[in-house]
Amino acid sequence: MKDLFPSDAKPDQLTITVIRIPFYKDFLYKVDLTQFIPQEALGWDGPGLFKSSSRGWETYWTSHYFKSEGYDVIDRFNLLARQSKFQEQIDFIRIVVGNGRYESFRHKASEWTKNGYVVSPCLDMFVANGNESFFVKVGDSSRLKPKDIRFIYLAQEYLVVPTRVTSMECGLFYDDPLLN
């Protein structure tokens, strides 16, 4: 089995920050979730409650949280595609990170993939405001796949953009200005 990284990588310099996203407890009752979740699932009150335990829910809430904190959130992009239906989102990321860094990232990711070290074309989100930008992977850091870890490394080294892995913090609530 091949190593996680090719020999030109320095994985000991890889940094992944884990942050906890507070959860607004009244959110389910103030937002019409029927556009996301079937009515029969909303009525279910048994084990495996769909509306609060699905992966899509975590991603939606994480995006909502960063928007409420004043960030721009891009949640549909593919940084490695030659042509993409998400070109406007990719252009935004390219402007934030710089064209030279973007092209260096793409070149290195392509090189690694050709050599058998597949790199994910994206994470869950790109989050930015005037002061900072970072990629976001929603969920437990123990669920990171090798191709995601390679993306995180290349983003850090070539785009000079960190990555944050988020998890929902049960019992940690905040007043959501977007819902008031």
N, C-alpha and C positions, 0 to 999 in steps of 0.2 A: 504494500500500500504506500502511495506517495505521501510525503510530508504535507502539512497544511499549506506551506508557502514554498515558492521556488527559492533557490539559493541566493538570489539577489535581494531578498527581503530581510528586514531587521525586525522580526516580530516582537522582540523584547522591548521595543519602543512603542508598541501598540497601547493606546489608552481608550478604554470604554467607560463612560460615566453612567451610572444607574441612578435614575431619579424616580421619585414617587409622585404620581399625579393625584391631587386631592379630588374627591368625588362629591358632587353636589347632591345631597340626599333627596331633594324634592324634584330633581330633574325629570324623573319618569312621569311625574304628574303634571308638569308644566309644558311639556313638549309632545306634540302629536307623533307618536312613534309608529302609527299605522302605516306611514309611508315606508318604513324600514322593516317592520315586523308584522307578520300576518295576525289578524285579529284573534284567531284561536290560540296562538302562542301568547298573546298578551293576557288572555284570560286564564292561562295555566298558572297554578300556584304550587306545583309540586316540585320534586327534585329536578335539578338541571334546568332551572328557570332560564329560559332562552334570552329574555330581554336584558339580563345582567351578566350572563356568563359566556356569551359568544365572543369570538375573536373580533368580529366586526364591531361589536359594541365598544370594546376597548379602544379600537382605532378611532371610531367616531368620537368618543368622549375625549381622547387625547387631543385630537384635532380641535375640538370645541374649546378645550382648556387653553391651548396655546393662542387661539384666536382671541379669547377673552382677556388674555394677558398682553394683547397688542402686537402679536406676531402675524406675519403672512405665512400661510401654510400651503405648501404644494404637496398634494397627496397622490398625484398621478404623473409619473415620469419614468422614462427609461433612458438612462444616460449613455447606453451603449448601442442603441439602435441607429442605423444609418438614416432612416426616415421614421418619423413617429407621429401619431395622431396627437401627441402631447407636446408638440413643438413649442408652443407658447410657454408652457411650464419649463421646458428645458432651456429656452432662451432666458427666462428669469434667473434660473440657477447659474447659467453661463455668465450673465451680467454680474451677479453677486460674487462669484468665485474668480472671475477673470477668464478670458478666452484661452490664454496660454496654458493656464493650469488645467482647464477643462480638457483641452486637446492632449496634454501630457497624461492625464488620468485615463482618457479613452485609449490612447496608444498603449499604455502599460497594461490595462485590463485586457485588451485584445491580445497582446503578446502572451500574457499569462494563460489566457483561455486556450490559445493555440498550442501551448505547451502542456495542456492537461490540467491546469489549475483554474477551474471555472470561477468566474467572478459574477456575482449577482448584478443585474442591471440597475437595481434600485433597492432602497429600503422602504419603510412605510411612508415616511414624510421627509420633506426638507422644510425647515422652519427658519425664518429670518425676520429681523427688524433692522433698524438703522445701526444698531450696535453689535450685533452678533448673528451668526448663522450656524446651524448644525443639522445633521441628519438624525432622524428618530427611528428606532426599531421598537415597535410596541410589543410588550410581553416580557417574560422572564428571560434574563440573559443566558440561562442554561439551555434555552431553546435555539440559540443562534446556530445556524448551519455553517459549514466551512465556507461556502460561497459568500455568505453574509459577512463573515469575519474578514475575508479577503477584500470585499468592498469597503468595509470600515477602515482597514489598513491603508488601502489606496486613497481613499477620501482624505484620510489624515495626512498622508505623505505628499500627495500630488495636488489635491484641492485645498489643502490646509484648512479643512473643515472637520471638526470633531463629530462624534456620534454619541447620542444619549439613548440608552435603553430605558423605556418607561414601564412602570407597573402601576396598577390602580391601588390606592391606599384606602382600604376599608376603614371606616371610622374617622377618617380625616376629611372634614367638610369645609367648604368655603362658600361665601356669598357670591353668586355668579352675576356679574353686572349685565351679561347678555340676556338673562332670563327675567330680570326685574323690570 
